[in-house]
Amino acid sequence: MKVTTLNANGLRSAERRGFSSWLQKSSPDVLCLQEIRCDEDSLGPELWSPAGWKAGWNPAAQKGYAGTAVWGKAEIAQNSSFSKGIGLERADAEGRATGLHLPDLDIWSLYLPSGSSGPDRQEWKFAFLDYVFPWFEQLARSGRPTLVCGDLNIAHQPIDLKNWKGNQKNSGFLPEEREWFTRLLASGWRDSFRHLNPDAPHYSWWSNRGRARENDVGWRIDYVLATPNVPITAAWIEREAGLSDHAPVSVEIDLGALR
């Protein structure tokens, strides 16, 4: 089973860049979306109720902002359910988490705040990190095979961004953020891409400034995190998709091994 995560930076914008054509060609079984920036009224029925899919949506209360979704192919998701939120009021109002619950696997789309626009946003990001860490622990303790996919707005190690020396005081690579990520992995969660590609300096996000994408001056901030009981056989980043300033990140799962 193929699971893909994508920060769309506005799903309507991604559609103008070829989202539907990419989706048909790439053909994930489950698609996790972040920063959808839309609701049912603004998106239209073709994407809100996509043919051949079951879609769970969690748009932000503020129109045109944040929001997450999970799509599952109809044959995969026929006996599934969706859930919204993590129980943190501000995060839930911003639509920052959506879950798809399959018979043998839970898959979450999670969108962490960015702190790059100022101290207030960074404080909100730290508050989110403090709250969501026990949420991760609770998911792991449940024993359910679980993936948490999405834009975490943190590059964990120097290999995960091009200019790590110059970004040590910038949001996304702060010592406190990186330590949070280290603790998360120490608690049992796996960074699927890095687990299977230990030496690959590949990125998933590029600034729109200074020809960053052309020169591959990027950050790896989009993840598929997995509990140890999820048998992941491959993980990769689709750098050339061109749907947003982020690239899709995918994993292959041996679904039969879960049963």
Protein Blocks (a to p, Z undefined) as FASTA:
>chain_A
ZZddddeepaklmmmnopmmmmmmnopabdcdehklpafklnopklmmgghiacdddddf
bghigjidddddfklmmmgccdedjhiaklmmnopaccdddfkbccdddddddfklomkl
mmmmmmmmmmmmmmmmmmmmnopacddeddehpafblklpfblmlmmmgghiafklmmmm
mmmmmnopacfklmmmmmbccdfbdcfehhlmmnopacdfbdcdddfklccfbdcddfkn
opambdcddddddfklmZZ
